[in-house]
Amino acid sequence: MRLSSLVVDTEEQLAQLELQAEAAADIYRQAEAELADADGRADRARKTAARADYEMRRAREDLGIFARSTYISGSQLANDFLLLDASSPADLIERAGLLESVANSRTDALDRVLLTQARSDAADQVANEALDTKVDAEAEAQAALQESTAMLEEQQATLTTLLEQKAEYDAKFYASLVELLGPEGAAAAFKQYEADLLTQDALAAAARAAAYGGGPVMSGAWALPLAGTLSSGYGARWGTMHWGIDIAAPMFTPLYSAGDGVVVQAGPATGFGQAVYIQHDNGDVTVYGHMEVIEVVTGQPVAAGQEIALVGSQGFSTGPHLHFEVHVGGIGGTRVDPVIWLANRGIFV
């Protein structure tokens, strides 16, 4: 019993370490998201400034053309003789209206130049501020990468120690069984234990297949990412925030897109090993981490319930599972409890 307790305690430490490692990697992932957002804002501001500058140049060119035209025709239009030379009262009224129109056009052209100049100045200021923000975000992302890398390296060393410690406890536990039950009895006990685990997995898989037909669990336009066992929920534990949920399942179990959308990132990801980010039609982004095989690429449209990957244990992970997150409003948006988010769409984990 004492050895069993030590094994359980070590497994809990491993789970705690995995959560802390995920949080360490999350520091960099969030900084990356903020950098991407800042980069997008800077690009949009640059384009707006370029457009405003173009409009200002066009307005100045139009004013120059108007000024030249007025100067050339000034001897005929811009003096009192134009009015004095009228041949009739009707002609006088017509010429007076022409002079007023020219004056109004001059004023409109000047107003347009002033307005476009003000817009250009404002756009330049926004572009400069956006560029400064991007530079700051790049520095913060680099600092976050260094911080998370150092933390992950430290946690990796701790993980190695804990795994060695667990292996030692397992060996002692088995030696104790041999002492109590004899070699054959201990071997039979372990064989039965492994058989029980396989039976549990098989029964769970059969139950899922019977309930869902073996395919994705659907509810309208949404799907359950993985029909497995909820092994870790959303929230704070051991002083660390877990920003998603973990769903355990055997290696290579199919993972599905939670909804229609577009893959905005697919590939290596700090802490996750590999990850897929999907932006859905409502703007929310779902994140899938630790998969062994990714079956989609960045920019690819996906449908709800479409297979996107296979379960794995890539990155900082102690067993095959899916880490699933929801970012409301886009990458770097507000992260919410995926269980509630899915439940609101008729999907229950």
C-alpha positions in Angstrom: 0.0 0.0 0.0 2.9 2.4 0.8 4.5 1.7 -2.6 1.1 2.1 -4.4 0.7 5.5 -2.6 4.2 6.5 -3.7 3.4 5.6 -7.3 0.1 7.5 -7.2 1.9 10.5 -5.7 4.5 10.5 -8.4 1.9 10.3 -11.1 0.2 13.3 -9.5 3.5 15.2 -9.6 3.9 14.3 -13.2 0.4 15.7 -14.0 1.3 18.8 -12.1 4.5 19.2 -14.0 2.8 18.7 -17.3 0.3 21.5 -16.4 3.1 23.8 -15.3 5.0 23.0 -18.6 1.9 23.8 -20.6 1.6 27.1 -18.7 5.2 27.9 -19.4 4.8 27.3 -23.1 1.6 29.3 -23.0 3.6 32.4 -22.1 5.2 32.3 -25.5 2.1 31.2 -27.4 0.2 34.2 -26.1 3.1 36.5 -26.9 3.1 35.1 -30.4 -0.6 35.8 -30.8 -0.1 39.4 -29.6 2.7 39.8 -32.1 0.6 38.5 -34.9 -2.2 40.9 -33.9 0.3 43.8 -33.7 1.7 42.8 -37.1 -1.8 42.8 -38.6 -2.6 46.2 -37.2 0.7 47.6 -38.4 0.1 46.2 -41.9 -3.4 47.6 -42.0 -2.2 51.0 -40.7 0.5 51.1 -43.3 -2.0 50.4 -46.1 -4.3 53.1 -44.8 -1.5 55.6 -44.6 -0.4 54.8 -48.2 -4.0 55.2 -49.4 -4.4 58.5 -47.6 -1.0 59.7 -49.0 -2.2 58.8 -52.5 -5.5 60.6 -52.1 -3.6 63.7 -50.9 -1.3 63.7 -53.9 -4.3 63.4 -56.2 -6.0 66.3 -54.5 -2.9 68.4 -54.8 -2.6 67.5 -58.5 -6.2 68.4 -59.1 -5.8 71.7 -57.3 -2.7 72.4 -59.5 -4.6 71.6 -62.7 -7.5 73.8 -61.6 -5.1 76.7 -60.7 -3.4 76.5 -64.1 -6.6 76.4 -65.9 -8.0 79.4 -64.0 -4.7 81.3 -64.6 -4.8 80.6 -68.3 -8.4 81.7 -68.7 -8.1 84.4 -66.1 -8.0 87.2 -68.7 -11.4 86.1 -69.9 -13.1 84.8 -66.7 -11.6 86.4 -63.6 -12.1 90.1 -64.2 -14.8 92.6 -64.4 -14.8 92.9 -68.2 -16.4 89.5 -68.3 -19.5 91.0 -66.8 -19.2 94.4 -68.5 -19.0 92.6 -71.9 -22.4 90.9 -71.4 -24.7 91.4 -74.4 -27.9 91.2 -72.5 -29.3 90.8 -68.9 -29.7 87.1 -69.4 -26.0 86.9 -70.6 -24.9 88.9 -67.6 -26.7 86.5 -65.2 -25.2 83.5 -66.9 -21.6 85.0 -66.7 -22.1 85.9 -63.1 -23.1 82.4 -62.3 -20.0 81.1 -64.1 -17.7 83.3 -62.0 -19.5 82.1 -58.8 -19.1 78.4 -59.9 -15.4 78.9 -60.5 -15.0 80.5 -57.1 -16.8 77.7 -55.4 -14.8 75.1 -57.3 -11.6 76.8 -56.1 -12.8 76.7 -52.5 -13.8 73.0 -52.9 -10.4 72.1 -54.3 -8.6 73.8 -51.4 -10.9 72.2 -48.8 -10.2 68.8 -50.4 -6.4 69.3 -50.1 -6.7 70.4 -46.5 -9.0 67.4 -45.7 -6.8 64.8 -47.4 -3.7 66.3 -45.8 -5.3 66.0 -42.3 -6.2 62.4 -43.1 -2.7 61.6 -44.3 -1.1 63.1 -41.2 -3.5 61.1 -39.0 -2.9 57.9 -40.9 0.9 58.4 -40.6 0.6 58.9 -36.9 -1.5 55.7 -36.5 1.0 53.8 -38.7 3.9 55.0 -36.6 2.2 54.0 -33.4 1.3 50.6 -34.8 4.9 50.1 -35.9 6.1 51.0 -32.3 3.6 48.5 -30.9 4.8 45.8 -33.3 8.5 46.4 -32.3 7.5 46.2 -28.6 5.5 43.0 -29.3 8.5 41.5 -31.1 10.7 42.2 -28.1 8.1 40.8 -25.7 7.8 37.7 -27.8 11.5 37.1 -27.8 11.7 37.6 -24.0 8.7 35.2 -23.6 10.4 32.6 -25.8 13.6 32.8 -23.7 11.6 32.6 -20.5 9.4 29.7 -21.6 12.4 27.8 -23.1 14.3 28.1 -19.7 11.2 27.0 -17.8 10.6 24.0 -20.2 14.3 22.9 -19.9 14.1 23.0 -16.1 10.8 21.1 -16.2 12.2 18.6 -18.6 15.0 17.8 -16.2 12.4 17.5 -13.4 10.3 15.2 -15.6 13.3 12.9 -16.2 13.9 12.7 -12.4 10.3 11.9 -11.7 10.1 9.3 -14.4 13.2 7.6 -13.0 11.6 7.8 -9.5 8.4 6.3 -10.8 10.3 3.5 -12.5 12.1 2.8 -9.3 8.8 2.7 -7.4 7.3 0.4 -10.0 10.2 -2.0 -9.7 10.0 -2.1 -5.9 6.2 -2.6 -6.2 6.7 -5.5 -8.6 9.5 -7.0 -6.3 7.1 -6.8 -3.4 4.4 -8.6 -5.4 6.9 -11.3 -6.2 7.8 -11.6 -2.5 4.1 -11.9 -1.6 2.7 -13.9 -4.5 5.8 -15.6 -5.9 7.1 -15.0 -9.5 4.2 -16.7 -11.2 1.6 -15.0 -9.1 3.1 -11.6 -9.7 3.3 -12.2 -13.4 -0.3 -13.3 -13.5 -1.4 -10.3 -11.5 0.3 -7.9 -13.8 -1.0 -9.7 -16.8 -4.5 -9.4 -15.4 -4.0 -5.7 -14.7 -2.9 -5.1 -18.3 -5.8 -7.2 -19.6 -8.2 -5.1 -17.5 -6.9 -1.9 -19.0 -7.3 -3.2 -22.5 -10.8 -4.4 -21.7 -11.7 -1.0 -20.3 -10.4 0.7 -23.4 -12.2 -1.7 -25.7 -15.5 -1.3 -23.7 -15.2 2.5 -23.9 -14.4 2.4 -27.6 -17.4 0.0 -28.2 -19.7 2.2 -26.2 -18.6 5.3 -28.2 -19.1 3.4 -31.5 -22.5 2.2 -30.4 -23.6 5.7 -29.3 -22.1 7.6 -32.2 -21.6 5.1 -35.0 -17.9 5.4 -34.7 -17.8 8.8 -36.4 -17.7 12.3 -35.0 -20.3 13.4 -32.5 -22.4 16.1 -34.2 -25.0 18.6 -33.1 -26.1 20.8 -35.9 -23.2 22.8 -37.2 -20.8 21.7 -34.4 -18.9 18.6 -33.4 -17.1 17.0 -30.5 -13.3 17.2 -31.2 -12.6 13.8 -29.6 -14.8 11.1 -28.1 -12.5 10.1 -25.2 -12.2 10.5 -21.4 -12.0 14.0 -19.9 -8.8 13.8 -17.9 -8.3 17.4 -17.0 -10.7 20.3 -16.9 -10.4 24.1 -17.4 -9.3 26.1 -14.4 -6.6 26.7 -11.9 -4.8 23.9 -10.1 -1.6 23.8 -8.1 -1.4 27.6 -8.6 -1.4 27.3 -12.4 -4.1 28.1 -14.8 -5.1 25.3 -17.3 -6.6 27.2 -20.2 -8.2 24.3 -21.9 -9.4 20.7 -21.3 -7.5 17.4 -21.8 -9.3 14.5 -23.4 -7.5 11.2 -23.2 -7.8 8.5 -25.9 -5.6 5.8 -27.4 -2.8 6.8 -29.8 -4.0 7.5 -33.4 -7.6 8.1 -32.4 -9.1 10.5 -35.0 -9.6 14.2 -34.0 -12.3 16.3 -35.6 -12.8 20.0 -36.3 -15.3 21.5 -33.8 -16.9 23.5 -36.6 -16.7 25.0 -40.1 -13.8 27.3 -40.5 -10.3 27.7 -41.9 -7.0 26.4 -40.6 -4.9 29.4 -39.5 -1.9 27.4 -38.1 -0.9 23.7 -38.4 2.5 22.4 -37.4 5.1 22.6 -34.6 4.0 24.5 -31.5 6.0 25.2 -28.3 4.8 22.9 -25.5 2.2 21.2 -27.7 4.8 19.5 -30.0 2.3 19.9 -32.8 -0.9 21.9 -32.9 -3.8 23.0 -35.2 -5.6 26.3 -34.9 -8.9 26.7 -36.6 -10.8 30.0 -37.0 -14.5 29.4 -37.3 -17.2 31.3 -39.1 -18.2 33.1 -35.9 -14.6 34.4 -35.4 -13.7 32.0 -32.5 -10.5 30.0 -32.7 -10.2 26.4 -31.4 -6.8 24.9 -30.6 -5.9 21.2 -30.8 -2.6 20.2 -29.2 -0.2 17.2 -28.8 -1.4 15.3 -31.9 0.8 12.6 -33.4 -0.3 13.2 -37.0 -1.7 16.4 -38.6 -3.9 15.9 -41.6 -4.6 19.5 -42.6 -2.5 22.5 -43.7 -2.6 26.2 -43.0 -5.2 28.0 -45.1 -7.3 24.9 -45.7 -11.1 25.2 -45.2 -12.5 22.5 -43.0 -16.0 21.4 -42.1 -17.5 20.5 -38.7 -16.7 16.9 -37.9 -13.9 16.7 -40.5 -11.0 14.6 -39.4 -8.0 16.9 -38.9 -5.4 14.9 -36.9 -4.7 11.7 -34.9 -4.2 11.6 -31.2 -0.6 11.6 -29.9 1.6 12.6 -27.1 3.9 15.1 -28.8 5.5 17.9 -26.9 5.5 18.1 -23.1 3.1 15.2 -22.5 2.9 12.1 -20.2 0.4 10.2 -22.3 -1.8 10.3 -25.5 -4.5 13.0 -25.2 -5.9 16.1 -26.9 -5.5 19.5 -25.3 -8.4 21.6 -26.5 -8.8 25.4 -26.1 -11.3 28.0 -27.3 -10.3 31.6 -28.0 -13.4 33.8 -28.3 -12.9 36.5 -30.9 -9.8 35.1 -32.5 -6.2 34.0 -31.6 -5.2 35.9 -28.5 -8.9 36.6 -27.7 -10.7 35.7 -24.5 -10.1 32.0 -23.6 -13.2 30.3 -22.1 -14.1 26.9 -20.7 -14.4 24.6 -23.7 -16.9 22.4 -21.9 -19.3 25.3 -21.5 -18.6 26.6 -25.1 -19.3 23.2 -26.6 -22.4 22.7 -24.4 -23.9 25.9 -25.6 -23.7 24.4 -29.1 -25.3 21.1 -28.1 -22.0 19.2 -27.7 -21.3 17.5 -24.4 -17.9 16.2 -23.3 
